[in-house]
Amino acid sequence: LDTGLITIHITPESHQSYASVEISGFAEDLVDPVNLVAQAVSIFAPGRLSVTLSVDKAGAKETWGALPALPNGFGLMGASSTLSPCGGKVC
């Protein structure tokens, strides 16, 4: 039975705070990236948001290649996608 991990890192600073949420080891049908991002936005209420999605197989579900929806109040300033030499993909 596969087990996934979720790591949350928070660095509060007076001039700028940083929070990251990392998930790994979950099957692609168990975690919806749009829902995960929406939950993180709801919890941390960031002023700015950066999202990186990494998969082990470049042929993984299309939703892992690009978020089909953005959280309310956020716009897209840029996007890129790179295939890694080991067959993975980072978006």
C-alpha positions as CSV (number, residue, x, y, z in Angstrom):
1,L,0.0,0.0,0.0
2,D,1.5,3.3,-1.1
3,T,1.7,6.1,1.5
4,G,1.9,9.7,0.6
5,L,3.5,12.5,2.6
6,I,2.6,16.2,3.1
7,T,5.2,18.7,4.3
8,I,4.3,22.2,5.3
9,H,7.1,24.8,5.9
10,I,6.3,28.2,7.3
11,T,8.9,31.0,7.6
12,P,7.2,34.1,9.3
13,E,9.2,37.3,8.9
14,S,8.3,40.9,9.6
15,H,9.0,42.1,6.1
16,Q,7.9,38.9,4.1
17,S,6.5,35.5,5.1
18,Y,6.9,32.3,3.2
19,A,4.8,29.1,3.4
20,S,5.2,26.0,1.2
21,V,3.1,22.9,1.0
22,E,4.7,19.8,-0.6
23,I,3.0,16.5,-1.4
24,S,4.7,13.4,-2.6
25,G,4.0,9.7,-3.0
26,F,0.3,10.0,-3.7
27,A,-1.3,8.4,-6.8
28,E,-2.4,11.0,-9.2
29,D,-6.1,10.0,-8.8
30,L,-5.9,10.6,-5.0
31,V,-4.9,14.3,-4.9
32,D,-6.6,17.0,-7.0
33,P,-4.1,19.8,-7.6
34,V,-6.7,22.5,-8.0
35,N,-8.4,21.5,-4.7
36,L,-5.0,21.3,-2.9
37,V,-4.0,24.8,-4.1
38,A,-7.4,26.2,-3.1
39,Q,-7.1,24.7,0.4
40,A,-3.6,26.2,0.8
41,V,-4.8,29.6,-0.4
42,S,-7.8,29.4,2.0
43,I,-5.5,28.5,5.0
44,F,-2.5,30.9,4.3
45,A,-4.3,33.8,2.5
46,P,-1.2,34.8,0.5
47,G,-0.8,38.1,-1.3
48,R,1.2,36.3,-4.1
49,L,1.2,32.7,-5.1
50,S,3.7,30.5,-7.0
51,V,2.8,26.9,-7.9
52,T,5.2,24.2,-9.1
53,L,3.9,20.7,-10.1
54,S,6.3,17.9,-10.5
55,V,5.5,14.4,-11.7
56,D,7.6,11.2,-12.2
57,K,6.0,10.4,-15.5
58,A,5.5,13.0,-18.3
59,G,2.4,11.2,-19.4
60,A,0.6,11.7,-16.1
61,K,-2.9,13.2,-16.0
62,E,-3.2,16.5,-17.9
63,T,-4.4,18.3,-14.8
64,W,-0.9,17.8,-13.3
65,G,0.6,19.6,-16.3
66,A,-1.3,22.8,-15.8
67,L,-3.9,24.0,-13.3
68,P,-7.2,24.2,-15.2
69,A,-8.5,26.9,-12.7
70,L,-6.8,29.6,-10.6
71,P,-7.8,30.4,-7.0
72,N,-10.2,33.4,-6.7
73,G,-8.4,36.7,-6.8
74,F,-5.2,35.4,-8.6
75,G,-4.2,35.8,-12.2
76,L,-1.5,34.0,-14.2
77,M,1.7,36.0,-14.8
78,G,3.6,33.2,-16.6
79,A,3.9,29.5,-17.0
80,S,6.5,27.0,-18.2
81,S,7.0,23.2,-18.5
82,T,10.1,21.2,-18.6
83,L,10.7,17.5,-19.2
84,S,13.5,16.0,-17.0
85,P,16.1,13.5,-18.3
86,C,14.6,10.8,-16.0
87,G,11.2,11.0,-17.7
88,G,9.5,13.3,-15.3
89,K,7.9,16.7,-15.8
90,V,8.0,20.0,-13.9
91,C,5.4,22.7,-14.6
